[in-house]
Every structure is written in C-alpha cells, then in structure tokens.
Amino acid sequence: MKSITPIELQTMLTAQPSVPVIDVRTPVEFAEVHVPQARNVPLDELNPDSLQLAKDQPVYLLCRSGQRATKAAEKFTQEGFTQPVVVAGGTLAWIEANLPVTRSSVKIMSLERQVRIVAGALVFIGVALGWFVHRGFYGLSAFVGAGLVFAGITDFCGMGLLLARMPWNKKV
C-alpha cells in the first residue's frame, strides 16, 4: 500500500490543485476540519467506481489518523484502481504539520472517542446489572470485551461502523 506524507501531498496540491483527495471520515468530522481540496465520501458510503476517477491515476485518501483511509485504499484496489495512496497520519498529521485546513466553529466528537464511550458505558452497565439484577448481565460486558479484542486483532470495528451511521454523525 502506497502512502504519502501530508507535506508531500501539500506540495503536489500547490502544483496541481485538481489532484483527487478523498476524505473518508463522517460528514460531521469533515465539517469540523478538513483539507481544503478534499472531497468528503464517508467510508461506509464509499463506492470507488461511482466517483468517476481514472483507475490508473493516483487517488489520495485520508481520514483522521490513517486507519479508515487504509480500508478505503483496499476498496479502491478491489475495484481495479492501481494507485490508491494513503495520506500517512491523516488529518491529525496534516494539522500537526501546520498545513492549511478549513475549520468550522462546530466542535464534534471523533468516531474513535464515541466508540470508547459506548464500549465503556456498555461494560459498566453490564457489570452494574450483573451485580444488582442478575449475574447473566455480566455477559454484556464479556461480549463488549470480546468485540474490542476482535477489533484490535482484525482492525475491523463493527461498533465504529454502526456509530458512523447514527444521525449525529451525518450532515451538520
């Protein structure tokens, strides 16, 4: 999988502003802060063939930190695109490099943070219900723990994909 640093991409965009840059974060995350030339196509809605891009030309992909962009690059490769390129470190690295961004006054909660909150809440609820109601509720905590282990091993987070579809993560 090819990657490029934010500084290298910015240099390229200065010379060729029409280079395709796809940001695969949720619309709300994109609205908060994004690379000015980027186009938002959320990962859960991504269909590379519908973007009308040349399959033999580079397409630059970014997200918050690089994980979703890597998944997007895999989708592009499966659809026959020969040059998907992941922006290393994503939007966080872009901001850290002090490169230009478009910002909104709206502050949002990242998808990763939402997953941590929901997983923690479910574990807490499972333990509390197991302690006070019926010990069978400990299974909820075990299920969430197993899901977190699975996500860590496979780099696939079903809870993240589910949360990305929630109304608060859609258009602002």
ZADO-1210 file (C-alpha; in nm, 4 decimals, padded with zeros to 6 digits):
<atoms>
<atom x="00.0000" y="00.0000" z="00.0000" code="MET" pos="1"/>
<atom x="00.1455" y="00.3349" z="-00.1049" code="LYS" pos="2"/>
<atom x="00.1499" y="00.6290" z="00.1327" code="SER" pos="3"/>
<atom x="00.2472" y="00.9943" z="00.1185" code="ILE" pos="4"/>
<atom x="00.3246" y="01.2469" z="00.3893" code="THR" pos="5"/>
<atom x="00.0972" y="01.5472" z="00.4345" code="PRO" pos="6"/>
<atom x="00.3804" y="01.7829" z="00.3340" code="ILE" pos="7"/>
<atom x="00.4434" y="01.5895" z="00.0116" code="GLU" pos="8"/>
<atom x="00.0720" y="01.5996" z="-00.0723" code="LEU" pos="9"/>
<atom x="00.0502" y="01.9728" z="00.0015" code="GLN" pos="10"/>
<atom x="00.3455" y="02.0343" z="-00.2324" code="THR" pos="11"/>
<atom x="00.1672" y="01.8328" z="-00.5016" code="MET" pos="12"/>
<atom x="-00.1619" y="02.0182" z="-00.4435" code="LEU" pos="13"/>
<atom x="00.0143" y="02.3523" z="-00.4776" code="THR" pos="14"/>
<atom x="00.1375" y="02.2489" z="-00.8232" code="ALA" pos="15"/>
<atom x="-00.1788" y="02.0553" z="-00.9250" code="GLN" pos="16"/>
<atom x="-00.4874" y="02.1664" z="-00.7265" code="PRO" pos="17"/>
<atom x="-00.7139" y="01.9216" z="-00.9125" code="SER" pos="18"/>
<atom x="-00.5420" y="01.6092" z="-00.7733" code="VAL" pos="19"/>
<atom x="-00.8204" y="01.3876" z="-00.6291" code="PRO" pos="20"/>
<atom x="-00.8157" y="01.3886" z="-00.2469" code="VAL" pos="21"/>
<atom x="-01.0893" y="01.1847" z="-00.0780" code="ILE" pos="22"/>
<atom x="-01.1599" y="01.2242" z="00.2953" code="ASP" pos="23"/>
<atom x="-01.3423" y="00.9139" z="00.4203" code="VAL" pos="24"/>
<atom x="-01.4425" y="01.0442" z="00.7653" code="ARG" pos="25"/>
<atom x="-01.8046" y="01.1063" z="00.8620" code="THR" pos="26"/>
<atom x="-01.9650" y="01.4268" z="00.7288" code="PRO" pos="27"/>
<atom x="-01.9655" y="01.5777" z="01.0770" code="VAL" pos="28"/>
<atom x="-01.5934" y="01.5066" z="01.1282" code="GLU" pos="29"/>
<atom x="-01.5239" y="01.6515" z="00.7822" code="PHE" pos="30"/>
<atom x="-01.7287" y="01.9645" z="00.8551" code="ALA" pos="31"/>
<atom x="-01.5291" y="02.0342" z="01.1714" code="GLU" pos="32"/>
<atom x="-01.1896" y="02.0420" z="00.9965" code="VAL" pos="33"/>
<atom x="-01.0649" y="01.9238" z="00.6585" code="HIS" pos="34"/>
<atom x="-00.8048" y="01.9706" z="00.3889" code="VAL" pos="35"/>
<atom x="-00.9434" y="02.2479" z="00.1625" code="PRO" pos="36"/>
<atom x="-00.9104" y="02.0456" z="-00.1614" code="GLN" pos="37"/>
<atom x="-01.0562" y="01.7258" z="-00.0121" code="ALA" pos="38"/>
<atom x="-01.3891" y="01.5781" z="-00.1107" code="ARG" pos="39"/>
<atom x="-01.5890" y="01.4001" z="00.1590" code="ASN" pos="40"/>
<atom x="-01.7047" y="01.0461" z="00.0826" code="VAL" pos="41"/>
<atom x="-01.7670" y="00.8583" z="00.4114" code="PRO" pos="42"/>
<atom x="-01.6112" y="00.5119" z="00.4246" code="LEU" pos="43"/>
<atom x="-01.9476" y="00.3406" z="00.4831" code="ASP" pos="44"/>
<atom x="-02.0820" y="00.5030" z="00.1627" code="GLU" pos="45"/>
<atom x="-01.7665" y="00.4666" z="-00.0480" code="LEU" pos="46"/>
<atom x="-01.8149" y="00.3177" z="-00.3940" code="ASN" pos="47"/>
<atom x="-01.4934" y="00.3904" z="-00.5875" code="PRO" pos="48"/>
<atom x="-01.6491" y="00.3277" z="-00.9291" code="ASP" pos="49"/>
<atom x="-01.9136" y="00.5967" z="-00.8722" code="SER" pos="50"/>
<atom x="-01.6503" y="00.8693" z="-00.8191" code="LEU" pos="51"/>
<atom x="-01.5669" y="00.8937" z="-01.1905" code="GLN" pos="52"/>
<atom x="-01.1926" y="00.8783" z="-01.1410" code="LEU" pos="53"/>
<atom x="-00.9379" y="00.7221" z="-01.3743" code="ALA" pos="54"/>
<atom x="-00.8380" y="00.3793" z="-01.2452" code="LYS" pos="55"/>
<atom x="-00.4741" y="00.4241" z="-01.3488" code="ASP" pos="56"/>
<atom x="-00.4267" y="00.7658" z="-01.1830" code="GLN" pos="57"/>
<atom x="-00.3341" y="00.8283" z="-00.8171" code="PRO" pos="58"/>
<atom x="-00.6166" y="00.8995" z="-00.5725" code="VAL" pos="59"/>
<atom x="-00.5158" y="01.0317" z="-00.2308" code="TYR" pos="60"/>
<atom x="-00.7117" y="00.9069" z="00.0691" code="LEU" pos="61"/>
<atom x="-00.7226" y="01.0423" z="00.4198" code="LEU" pos="62"/>
<atom x="-00.9208" y="01.0137" z="00.7404" code="CYS" pos="63"/>
<atom x="-00.8488" y="01.1153" z="01.0979" code="ARG" pos="64"/>
<atom x="-00.5366" y="00.9051" z="01.1573" code="SER" pos="65"/>
<atom x="-00.4991" y="00.6692" z="00.8613" code="GLY" pos="66"/>
<atom x="-00.6915" y="00.3522" z="00.9519" code="GLN" pos="67"/>
<atom x="-01.0120" y="00.4281" z="00.7614" code="ARG" pos="68"/>
<atom x="-00.8079" y="00.5609" z="00.4676" code="ALA" pos="69"/>
<atom x="-00.6248" y="00.2264" z="00.4548" code="THR" pos="70"/>
<atom x="-00.9598" y="00.0454" z="00.4407" code="LYS" pos="71"/>
<atom x="-01.0677" y="00.2838" z="00.1623" code="ALA" pos="72"/>
<atom x="-00.7459" y="00.2079" z="-00.0293" code="ALA" pos="73"/>
<atom x="-00.8296" y="-00.1624" z="-00.0057" code="GLU" pos="74"/>
<atom x="-01.1741" y="-00.0893" z="-00.1552" code="LYS" pos="75"/>
<atom x="-01.0145" y="00.1090" z="-00.4390" code="PHE" pos="76"/>
<atom x="-00.7704" y="-00.1761" z="-00.5089" code="THR" pos="77"/>
<atom x="-01.0556" y="-00.4313" z="-00.5138" code="GLN" pos="78"/>
<atom x="-01.2344" y="-00.2149" z="-00.7717" code="GLU" pos="79"/>
<atom x="-00.9302" y="-00.2178" z="-01.0017" code="GLY" pos="80"/>
<atom x="-00.7698" y="00.1152" z="-00.9119" code="PHE" pos="81"/>
<atom x="-00.3934" y="00.0822" z="-00.9433" code="THR" pos="82"/>
<atom x="-00.2729" y="00.3821" z="-00.7409" code="GLN" pos="83"/>
<atom x="-00.4647" y="00.4447" z="-00.4183" code="PRO" pos="84"/>
<atom x="-00.2362" y="00.6427" z="-00.1866" code="VAL" pos="85"/>
<atom x="-00.2957" y="00.6821" z="00.1888" code="VAL" pos="86"/>
<atom x="-00.2023" y="01.0137" z="00.3482" code="VAL" pos="87"/>
<atom x="00.0174" y="00.9000" z="00.6392" code="ALA" pos="88"/>
<atom x="-00.1227" y="01.0079" z="00.9755" code="GLY" pos="89"/>
<atom x="-00.4386" y="01.1508" z="00.8200" code="GLY" pos="90"/>
<atom x="-00.5907" y="01.4843" z="00.9125" code="THR" pos="91"/>
<atom x="-00.4184" y="01.4792" z="01.2533" code="LEU" pos="92"/>
<atom x="-00.0758" y="01.4681" z="01.0844" code="ALA" pos="93"/>
<atom x="-00.1876" y="01.7353" z="00.8364" code="TRP" pos="94"/>
<atom x="-00.2808" y="01.9697" z="01.1231" code="ILE" pos="95"/>
<atom x="00.0370" y="01.8813" z="01.3159" code="GLU" pos="96"/>
<atom x="00.2411" y="01.9835" z="01.0092" code="ALA" pos="97"/>
<atom x="00.0671" y="02.3260" z="01.0227" code="ASN" pos="98"/>
<atom x="-00.0746" y="02.2854" z="00.6740" code="LEU" pos="99"/>
<atom x="-00.3849" y="02.4801" z="00.5665" code="PRO" pos="100"/>
<atom x="-00.7260" y="02.3474" z="00.6753" code="VAL" pos="101"/>
<atom x="-01.0853" y="02.4614" z="00.6556" code="THR" pos="102"/>
<atom x="-01.2394" y="02.4790" z="01.0030" code="ARG" pos="103"/>
<atom x="-01.5928" y="02.5109" z="01.1286" code="SER" pos="104"/>
<atom x="-01.6903" y="02.6684" z="01.4584" code="SER" pos="105"/>
<atom x="-01.8704" y="02.3413" z="01.5393" code="VAL" pos="106"/>
<atom x="-01.6765" y="02.1049" z="01.7666" code="LYS" pos="107"/>
<atom x="-01.7534" y="01.7345" z="01.7296" code="ILE" pos="108"/>
<atom x="-01.6581" y="01.4131" z="01.8981" code="MET" pos="109"/>
<atom x="-01.4385" y="01.1809" z="01.6917" code="SER" pos="110"/>
<atom x="-01.5707" y="00.8392" z="01.5972" code="LEU" pos="111"/>
<atom x="-01.2914" y="00.6704" z="01.7930" code="GLU" pos="112"/>
<atom x="-01.3900" y="00.8620" z="02.1061" code="ARG" pos="113"/>
<atom x="-01.7561" y="00.7694" z="02.0559" code="GLN" pos="114"/>
<atom x="-01.6584" y="00.4006" z="02.0365" code="VAL" pos="115"/>
<atom x="-01.4630" y="00.4267" z="02.3628" code="ARG" pos="116"/>
<atom x="-01.7569" y="00.5975" z="02.5375" code="ILE" pos="117"/>
<atom x="-02.0165" y="00.3466" z="02.4149" code="VAL" pos="118"/>
<atom x="-01.7948" y="00.0442" z="02.4889" code="ALA" pos="119"/>
<atom x="-01.7133" y="00.1740" z="02.8369" code="GLY" pos="120"/>
<atom x="-02.0782" y="00.2509" z="02.9090" code="ALA" pos="121"/>
<atom x="-02.1886" y="-00.0958" z="02.7964" code="LEU" pos="122"/>
<atom x="-01.9240" y="-00.2648" z="03.0126" code="VAL" pos="123"/>
<atom x="-02.0256" y="-00.0522" z="03.3128" code="PHE" pos="124"/>
<atom x="-02.3958" y="-00.1232" z="03.2569" code="ILE" pos="125"/>
<atom x="-02.3263" y="-00.4970" z="03.2203" code="GLY" pos="126"/>
<atom x="-02.1312" y="-00.5057" z="03.5459" code="VAL" pos="127"/>
<atom x="-02.3893" y="-00.2951" z="03.7346" code="ALA" pos="128"/>
<atom x="-02.6808" y="-00.5066" z="03.6110" code="LEU" pos="129"/>
<atom x="-02.4846" y="-00.8242" z="03.6818" code="GLY" pos="130"/>
<atom x="-02.4174" y="-00.7096" z="04.0367" code="TRP" pos="131"/>
<atom x="-02.7624" y="-00.5705" z="04.1197" code="PHE" pos="132"/>
<atom x="-03.0085" y="-00.7560" z="03.8955" code="VAL" pos="133"/>
<atom x="-02.8866" y="-01.0913" z="03.7618" code="HIS" pos="134"/>
<atom x="-02.5396" y="-01.2295" z="03.7034" code="ARG" pos="135"/>
<atom x="-02.6350" y="-01.3154" z="03.3442" code="GLY" pos="136"/>
<atom x="-02.5851" y="-00.9476" z="03.2597" code="PHE" pos="137"/>
<atom x="-02.2085" y="-00.9960" z="03.3013" code="TYR" pos="138"/>
<atom x="-02.2363" y="-01.1493" z="02.9543" code="GLY" pos="139"/>
<atom x="-02.2889" y="-00.7990" z="02.8111" code="LEU" pos="140"/>
<atom x="-01.9518" y="-00.6901" z="02.9471" code="SER" pos="141"/>
<atom x="-01.7904" y="-01.0091" z="02.8165" code="ALA" pos="142"/>
<atom x="-01.9454" y="-00.9533" z="02.4728" code="PHE" pos="143"/>
<atom x="-01.8145" y="-00.5960" z="02.4536" code="VAL" pos="144"/>
<atom x="-01.4701" y="-00.7082" z="02.5726" code="GLY" pos="145"/>
<atom x="-01.4602" y="-00.9801" z="02.3087" code="ALA" pos="146"/>
<atom x="-01.5632" y="-00.7246" z="02.0469" code="GLY" pos="147"/>
<atom x="-01.2791" y="-00.4936" z="02.1490" code="LEU" pos="148"/>
<atom x="-01.0279" y="-00.7801" z="02.1283" code="VAL" pos="149"/>
<atom x="-01.1649" y="-00.8748" z="01.7844" code="PHE" pos="150"/>
<atom x="-01.1386" y="-00.5100" z="01.6697" code="ALA" pos="151"/>
<atom x="-00.7816" y="-00.4902" z="01.7940" code="GLY" pos="152"/>
<atom x="-00.6756" y="-00.8089" z="01.6183" code="ILE" pos="153"/>
<atom x="-00.8589" y="-00.7598" z="01.2874" code="THR" pos="154"/>
<atom x="-00.8644" y="-00.3771" z="01.2719" code="ASP" pos="155"/>
<atom x="-01.2395" y="-00.4054" z="01.1964" code="PHE" pos="156"/>
<atom x="-01.4700" y="-00.2227" z="01.4359" code="CYS" pos="157"/>
<atom x="-01.8359" y="-00.3029" z="01.3839" code="GLY" pos="158"/>
<atom x="-01.9354" y="-00.0611" z="01.6586" code="MET" pos="159"/>
<atom x="-01.7484" y="00.2186" z="01.4780" code="GLY" pos="160"/>
<atom x="-01.9267" y="00.1404" z="01.1519" code="LEU" pos="161"/>
<atom x="-02.2597" y="00.1367" z="01.3350" code="LEU" pos="162"/>
<atom x="-02.1899" y="00.4676" z="01.5105" code="LEU" pos="163"/>
<atom x="-02.0844" y="00.6264" z="01.1795" code="ALA" pos="164"/>
<atom x="-02.4426" y="00.5702" z="01.0583" code="ARG" pos="165"/>
<atom x="-02.6028" y="00.7460" z="01.3553" code="MET" pos="166"/>
<atom x="-02.7865" y="01.0735" z="01.2832" code="PRO" pos="167"/>
<atom x="-02.5437" y="01.2866" z="01.4856" code="TRP" pos="168"/>
<atom x="-02.2607" y="01.1723" z="01.2549" code="ASN" pos="169"/>
<atom x="-02.4414" y="01.2729" z="00.9369" code="LYS" pos="170"/>
<atom x="-02.4675" y="01.6194" z="00.7834" code="LYS" pos="171"/>
<atom x="-02.4384" y="01.9108" z="01.0240" code="VAL" pos="172"/>
</atoms>
